[in-house]
Structure formats: structure tokens, C-alpha cells
Amino acid sequence: MREARVLEIIGKRPVGGVGTVMLNYQRHMNMERVQMDYLIFGEQEETFDKEVKKLGSRVYTYPALSGRQMGQTKKYFEQFFSEHHREYDIVHLHAPYIAFLCLPVAAKYGISHRIVHSHATVYAESKGKAVRNRMLWSISQKYITDRIGCSQAAGAFLFGKKDYTVLKNAICCEEYAYNEATRSKIRTQYQAEDKLVIGNVGRFSQQKNQMYLVDIFSEIRKIHKDSVLWLVGDGELRPQIVEKIKQLGLINSVKIFGMVDNTGELYQAMDVMVMPSLFEGLPMTGVEAQACGLPCVFSDTITREVDVMGSPFLSLEESKAEWAKTAVRAAGRYKDNGKARRSFGKELAEHGFDIRVEAERLEEMYVGMM
């Protein structure tokens, strides 16, 4: 009999960074003590579902969420908890905007510990949805027993002055340690041996702002003709991004990788990662990139809690030319200083990004609720 039985509720597929974070945590927790299952809305994702099932989890899938069918979503929660409430001690909700649908039902069926986890610093990407989600969030408060933020910024945004625990988007730093042979192999594979490789990893979305990044890259090409842009990911804005690349005449200088399972190797081969995100809770990609010593340029909408390398943070109001100059300057970090690129795992661990330490904290948090 496990000491804690937890239902992780992830709002929608693709599970994205939230799912990756929780999978990282689960891999480093003692599954003899904690049972973690998942409830997710949307079509099944073979890779994520397969991985968590290997760890002994069950995955419950319901139809995709719709703002127009909130009543139906509540019925799904009623159905689920009426059948499974005896199987769980804790609900850990990673989608605060559906707390008003989920937590009252969980409370009704006797789930005594109901955690809400803040992974962002905005209520939604669009102004209309943000207004709606803020209102819906306000009616959920009395059903919350515990609060977690992926950063101080994310916690303060959602919970204000209420108590919350910071649980960072931690990683296994050793897995991302810098390797010169890997860098050489990947750069050769993609004919980038003598190129300046600009990188970005993330869902193709308004939030991640790759459309603006393509504009920045166009300016980078004016400074450094032998530069290429690697976009790693996929998403709803892919068609628009591809069209913009064509319009700017960059089709031969931009590579779209799609969803891959060797992101760690691609970080090694990049010279700088540029993240002009509109908002973030705490981007795990920024943590992973720094682990292998990859210089980063962040928008100032991203919390500085992510930084361990002394990275530049730029306003989105700055010109594209300034972004381009900053990116090229950051890419020359090692050459300009006459130093070899190295890993930053030690610094990340000192700043709370060691998954072994953080996973033990979450495990003890779960078990301590019993």
C-alpha cells in the first residue's frame, strides 16, 4: 500500500512543459511511496502516456476542454470522482482556470488535499480569455488546501499574499552536461559546422513568440550572414511561421525540427538560445539550455529566477536590431573571453534546479499530507 495516492490533473493536450516537468519529477520519486495517476483532456499522446505508464501510472483521458461546454466538463469530473474517489488522497491541479469545475467536486467526494499549481504569470494569452479566467479563478479559492508555484513570480501572480511553496522546474543536470563530441556530431549532421546557430525550443504559439523571433533572425543575418535558425517544436502557429519565413526569404536558413526526443543534443550544437516569450512561469527549456552552457537571451517578461549564467534580459519594446546585436554578442561569450564552453549543472543545483533534491521535496510534501 503506497503512502500517498495522487491524481495529477493536466488541463489539456499536448501536455507540453507541464507534462514534461511532472514526468521528470515522477522519474526521480520513490514510486513505492507515491502513486501518481493522470487525468488529461484531449486526444492521447503516445509518447507521454507510454512513459508514465512505464512508471506504473494510469492515464484517464476525456474529450478536449471547451469554454462553451463547461457544464459537460463538470459532468466529466462528477463521473470520474464518483467512480474513483476512494483511490486518491490528493488532487494536484495544473490548470488553475478549471479549478472551479474540478475542486468543488473533489471536495464533495472527500478528497481532503487539493493542490493548485501555478505554471504561468498570466491568466491566458488573449485579453478576453484572461478576463474570463480571472473571474472563474476568483470563485475557486475556498476549495484550495495547498498552493505551489513553479517560481516566485508564478506563485505571487496567482496566489498573491497567500502562502505557497516554490517547486522549480528542475532537471537532471548531468543529462544535459556539455559534450564537445556531441556538439561536433550534430553540427556536422545538419551542415552547420561553420554556422552561427540560433536556437529556440518551444510550442509554436503566441506565448513563445516565434513570429517575432523570425524577425529578429532576419536582423541577425545582416550582422552574420552565415547564421541559421533552428526552431525545435510544433504547434498551432506553424503555418503562419512557415509563411513568414518564406516572405522574408529565409527558407534556406531556418530549420524546423518539429517534435523531437533529442533536444539535449540540439542544445549542445546551438550557439545561443533566444527566447522572446510574451510570458512564462519559469521556462524549463531555459534551465536545460544553461545546463550545457548554452548562452541565452531572454525577454524581460521571463522571471530572472531562471538565470544562472548572467544572461541578458531584453524588453520586447527594444528594436529587433538590438535583439539581434545582443544575440550575436551572447553567442560569442566563450570565444570573446578565451574560455572553453562548460556545463553549469553545479550552479543550477545551487539555485534549486536539481531534480533529485526537488523530487524528494515533492515526495515528502505528498506523504506529509497523509
N, C-alpha and C positions, 0 to 999 in steps of 0.2 A: 504494500500500500504506500503510495507516494505521499509525501508530507504536504504538498500543495498541488492543487489541480486548477490550471489557469486556462481561460478561454481568451485568446488574443483576437480582437475584432479589428480587421483592417478594412477600411471603408470600401475600397473599390480596386479592381484590377485595371492595368497592371499594378502589382504591389509596389513596384518602384523602390526608392530608397528606404522606405519604412519597412517593407518586407525584407530587404537585404539586411537592415540593421537587426531585426529580430532574429533572423536566421543566424547571423553572426553570434548573437547572444546565446541562442539555444545550443549552438555547437560547442560552446565553452562552459555550459552549465552541467551540473550533475543530474542527468535525467532519471536517476534512481530516486531523487528527492522531489523533482518537479515534473509534472505532466503538462505539456503545452500543446493545446489544440488551436485550430484557426477557423474563424468564420469570416468569409470574404464574399463580396458581391461582385458578380461578373463572370465571364467565361473562364474556364480552367486554364491555368498556366502550367504547362507540363514541367518546366524546369523547377519552379519554386515548389509546386505540390510534391514532386518527386523527392526533392531534397528534404523537406520537412517530414515526409512520410518515412524516409530512411531513418530519421531520428525518433521514430515512434509516435509521431503526431497524426491526428485525424484532421482532415480538411473538410469543412462544411461550406458548400457553395450555393449561393442564392442568386436570382436574376439581378442584373445591374441596377444600381440605385438610380432613381429618377426624382427630381424635385417635384414633379407633378403626381407622383404616386407614393407620397409619404405614408398614407394610410395603409397601403399594401406592404410597405417596408415594416411598419409596426406589426402587421399581422405575421410577417416572417419571424420577427423576434418573439411574438407570442407563441407561435408554433414551436420554435426552437426551444425556448426555455420551458415550455410545458412538458416537452419530451426529455430534456437533458439537464434540468436544473440540479438534479441530485448528483450530477457528475462533476460539478465545478464549485470551487470555493471562491474564486476570484475572476472578475471580468476586467480585462485590460484593454481599454478602448483607444485606438489610434486615430480615430476620426471624430474629433470633438463636435463637428457640425451635426452628427446624428445622435449625440448624447441624449437629446430629448425624446428620441424614439426608443433607444436601447435601454438606458439606465433605469427608467421607471419600471420597465417590465422585469429587468433583472432583480430589482429590489422587491417587486411583487412576489417573485418566486424564491425569495430568500437568499439571494447571492449577497453576502454581507460585505464583501470588499469590492468596490467598484472604482477602478483607476481610470483617470483620463490622462492621456499622454499628448503633450503639445509638441508638434514637429515643425511648426512654422511661426512666422511673425506677421501674418495677415490672415483674415478670415476667408478670403477667396481671391482668385486672380482678377475677377471682374468686380466693378463697383456695386452693381446690382446684387450679385450673389453675396458679396461681403456684407451688405446691409441686412440681407435676409439671414445669413448665418450668424451674425452678431445677435440678432433678435432671438433666434432659436437657441443659441448658446445660453442666453440670459435666463431661460426658463428651465435649465437643466441642473442648476447649482446644487439644489438640496439633495440630489441623488448621488453626488460625488463623495467618496470617502477618502480618496488619496489622489495626489497630483504629481505628475512627472513632466519635466521639460528636457528636451534634448540639449538645451543651452540655457544660460541665464536669461538671454534675450527672449527665447521662445516661451519660457516659463513666465516671465514677467508680463509678456504680451497677453497671454491667455488668462492667467490667474491673478494678475495684479499683486495685491499685498497679501494674498492668502499663501499659506505655507506650501512649498512644493520641493521636490527632490530633483536635482540635476543629474541626469543619466546620459552621458555623452554618446555620440555615435562612434563608438570605439571600434578598433580593428585589431587584427593580429599583425603587429608591426613587422615581424620577421618575414611574413609572406610578401611584403612589399619592399623588402630591403633592396638597395640599389645593386645591380649586377651589370657590369660593363659588357659581358659576353651577350647577355640578353638584348641589351641596347643595340649592339652591333648587328645581331641576327635579325631583329625586327626592322631596323633601318635598311638593311640590305634587301630584305624580303619585299619591302614596299618602295624600293628605289629612292630612298631618302638619305643616302649616305652623306651627301654634301648639302643637304637642305636645312633650312631653319624650320623646325616642325612646331607649329602652333597647335595646341590641343584643347578639346573641350569634351567632357563626358557628362551626359545627362539626357533626360527626356526632351524630345523636341517639342517645346511648349512655350507659351507666352512667358511663364515664370523664368525659364532658363535663358531666354532672350538670345537664342542663336541667330535670329534675324539681324540683330544689332551687331553680333559678333562677325557676321559675314561682311558687314560694312567696315568694321574695324580691320578685318583681314585685308580688305581692298586697299586700305591705307598702309598696312604693313608692307604690302607688295611694292609700294612706291619707295619704301626705305630699303627693303631687302628683297630683290627680285627672285632670289632662289628660295622663297618660303612656300610652305604648303600648310594647309589647314586640315587637321584630322578631326572629324566630328564622330564621336562614338555614342550611339544611342539611336532611338527611333521615337516616333510619336505623331500626334495629330497635325503638327505643323510641317511635317516632312515635305509635302508637295510645294508649299509656299517657300520653304528654304531652298529647295532644288531650283525653283523658278528664279529666285533672287540670284543664286549662284550663276545661272545661265545669263541673266540680264547684265551682270557685272563682268561677264567674260572670264569667269574663274573656274570653269568646268574642269580644266586640266590641272588645277592647283588645289582642289578640295576633294578629299576622300571621305565618303560617308560609310562608316563601318557597319551601321545597324547595331543590333543587339549581339554582343559577343561574350565569351566566357574567359577571355584572356586580357581583360582590362589592365591587370597588373603589368603585363608585358608591354602594353602600349604606353603606359606611363613612363616606363624606362626609356622608350625611344623618343619621347617628346622633349622639346627644349624649354617650353613654357606652357602652362595651362592658363587660359584666360576665361574668367567666369563673370560675365556682366549681368548676373541674375537680378531680377526685379525684387526678389525676396528669397530668404532661406531661413530655416530654423538653425541648422548647422550642417553644411554640406559634407557628407561623408566622402564624396569624391575629392574634396579639398584636403581631407585628412589623408586619404590613400595616396594622393599625389605627393604630398610633402614627405610621406614615409620613405619614398625612394629619392628624396632630394630634388624633386621637380619644382622649379620656381613657379609661383602662382601670382596672378594678378586678379584681385577680387573687386567687385563693386562694393561701395561703402554701405550698401543695404545689407550686406552679409556681416554677421557678428564677428568682431575681432577675436572672439574666443577660439576661432578655428586656426589662427595663425601661430606657428612656432618658428617660422623661418625669417621673420621680419619682412613679410610680403607687402607690396604696395596695395592700397585700397583707393579706388578712384570713384568719384561721383559720376553717375550716369548723365549728369549735366555737362561733364567735360566733353571736349570735342573728340571725334573719332581719331583725329590725328594725334591727340595727346595720349589716348588709349594705345594707339599703335606704337608711339615712341616708348611708352612705359613697358609695353610687352617686349619689344626688341631689347630694351635695356635689361629687363629681368632675365631674358633668355641668355644674356651674356654674363650672368652672375659669376660663374666659375672661371671662364676664360679671362674676364677682366681682372679678377682677383688673383689669378695664377694658382687657383686651387682645384683639386680634383673633386668631382661630384661625389657626394656621400649620402648615406642614409640618415634620416632624422628620427629613427624609432625611439631612441632614448629620450629626446626632447618631447616627443608625443606622449610617451608613457608618463613623463613628469607632469604633463598637463592634463592627465586623466583620460587618455585615449587608448590605454592598454586594455584590450578586450578581456583578458584573463581576470584582471582586477575588477573591471566594471561588471562582468558577468557574475562574479561571486557576490557583488553588492546586490544585484537584482535577485539572485537566487535567495540570498538571506532576507531580502525585503519580502519576497513571496512567502517564504517559510515562516517568517516572523509574524505574518498576518494570521497564522493559524492558531 
